[in-house]
Amino acid sequence: MSDKEKSIMAEVERQYGNYGVRTRELCAEGAKAIGYICSFVPLEFITAAGCIPFRIRGDIREPITRGDSLLETIVCPFVRSCFDLCVKDRYDFLSGIVIPHGCDSMVRSYSVWSYSLNFPYFHFVNTPTVVKESSHEFFKEELRSYQKSLEDFTGKAITAEDLQKAVRLHNDNRLKTKALYEFRKADPPIVSAAELHKILTVGASLPVAEANALLDEVLAELGRRTEAPVKKGPRILLDGACVDHSAIADIVAESGGEVVVDTTCMGTRDLWPLADEDGDPVASLARRYLDRLNCPKTYRENTTGTFAGDAEARFGDIGARAKEFTVNGAILYLYKYCDPFGFEVPARKAYYESLDIPLLCLEDTYSAGTVGQLKTRIQAFLEMIG
């Protein structure tokens, strides 16, 4: 590893270990950062408003305490952890928070977030769950309301040119993210799952232009690597919702395998889809967030008339990633009380069976203590497919 690569990865490590440190610095200098907790928040509007979109993370090592005095414990543990850290001022540098209609835990807890946290800006983006022609018309108006709320907050008009520039910046970020995954196709991969997780996590905490510059440096250094940081072993696809930690991938690596690709909210499923750069940017963004994010909370009409056809429409990205990255098995990692993913488990299992991909389904409570208890099951699964 070159000295330059060491310095780049050391910077990634520094910002990962002190998540938000760079944005905190920028906010101290007068910048405004807007937090979000779900991929259904259109980040382009935040960037176009001159603010920093900042992904709020939970912390599996931090017990949920103060948050549970304000939120019911039947709320998704990931959402509760994010809220708990906000209540504890982990993200006190933020100027506001945007929460979308991503799931019931987000929708039903929005008022608690807005009442409990002393941020000057809050906004709820009502993202349609059923997607059809009328949904696009509704969502375009919803996005214009979202745009106006940011304009009122910042005192800055957001022009079509501002939005188009933000669309290009975020598309560039997604393309660089996709290029990172290219290094996962080698056997063994040129970049480890832990490294990739840290790079993507840090990128989600930075202004998009800074994130793009960081990704450029990382990609250049990875291109010069001559030795893989991991050994050959079973190649695993990680499927699930908001997996904002590397604990499962770490256990897989410790057990002789490697998570080479994912289909999660914070991975390929939501990071790869692009927005159209031509035409009305509001309409373009409505299409991206309604048509191209393949989340189980979204219902699209089954036009095939068959279960197999519907499964391919809903889960086809899984099959494509499994083939592209030559996986030997998959882990479906769910959080307790995650209804959108929980209700889909039987259909997802059937889809994996149709592809002849061995699947291990795990349910967890978003805690470092319980994650460790899954190690035996992961080891047994890798032995079975190895």
Secondary structure as UniProt FT lines:
FT   HELIX           3..17
FT   TURN            18..20
FT   HELIX           21..28
FT   TURN            29..30
FT   STRAND          33..36
FT   TURN            39..40
FT   HELIX           43..48
FT   TURN            49..50
FT   STRAND          52..55
FT   TURN            60..61
FT   HELIX           66..69
FT   TURN            73..74
FT   HELIX           77..87
FT   TURN            88..93
FT   STRAND          96..100
FT   HELIX           104..116
FT   STRAND          121..125
FT   STRAND          130..131
FT   HELIX           133..154
FT   HELIX           160..182
FT   TURN            183..184
FT   HELIX           193..203
FT   TURN            204..205
FT   HELIX           208..223
FT   STRAND          235..240
FT   HELIX           247..254
FT   TURN            255..256
FT   STRAND          258..263
FT   TURN            265..267
FT   HELIX           268..271
FT   HELIX           281..291
FT   TURN            296..297
FT   STRAND          299..300
FT   HELIX           307..324
FT   TURN            325..326
FT   STRAND          329..335
FT   TURN            336..337
FT   HELIX           339..342
FT   TURN            343..344
FT   HELIX           345..355
FT   STRAND          359..364
FT   HELIX           368..372
FT   TURN            373..374
FT   HELIX           375..385
//
